[in-house]
Amino acid sequence: MSRPAAPRRAAVREWGPLCTTVRRGLAGRGARALTLTLTAVALTATIQVVQNQAWGYRPVQNLGAVRAEDPLWLALLRTPLSLFVPALDLPVWGALAQILLVFGIAEVCLGRWRTLAMAYAATLAGTLYARIGIALGPGTFLGLPASDAQVVDTGPSAAVVGIAVYVCHQQRAWFTGALVILAMVVEVLVKDNLAGREHLAAIAVVLVVCGVREWRGRRRGAQDLGAGGSGVRSGAPPMRSWNFRRGPTQRTSWW
């Protein structure tokens, strides 16, 4: 095997299933496959414009800014909109590019509602972790200083990180998923702040979901074997049935 061929084979093995799923999804549905993504990009851009106006800053804060010092019921009410409130101190184009890329791939691979559910779960994990960390205090491993109670949550970044890890697991892009996790760990080591720790909390929750998914898949496989079946559907490995779809628009359900 020549040297150029080895990286190519590794890239195909890593991203081949993902690219195939995205290509078929877009070919089958076109722009309709990205309805959630385009809406999220437009909403995030609109909120960015509004919150930078003198008249718009306070309404955005009241509706979508989540802080650990807020009452829990109020934070939970604000959390859905907080997914689309970009940080004021960072370029909004970075957030828009991340949403377009990660939400777009996830919406095609997972479907609209599962993407939204994973985004909310990842964001909520960061929100709840902030409260737990502040309660533990800075003297503990997972603790946070009391001043972080006044810091606004991460916005769309925790959702983007969580979704990215979930899609990598779903499509078996192990190396890419490991890189995402490693990057977030390095972020905390280089600059230990609330945002970085909320990213890790989002990843932790997503990994738990992935673990449950794997356990359920293996349990179903064991039940099929016990019933006299092969434990494999459609002639393919259980987690790679994307390659045996009946048509370009058929989605895979992992639940």
WOVEN-V870703 format. One record per helix or strand. SS is the DSSP state (A for helix, B for strand). FROM is the first residue (numbers start at 1). LEN is the number of residues. Records with the same first field share a line. If there is no record, write none. Layout:
# WOVEN-V870703
SS=FROM-LEN ; FROM-LEN
This chain:
# WOVEN-V870703
A=3-49 ; 57-8 ; 72-11 ; 92-19 ; 112-25 ; 146-5 ; 156-15 ; 174-17 ; 194-33 ; 238-7
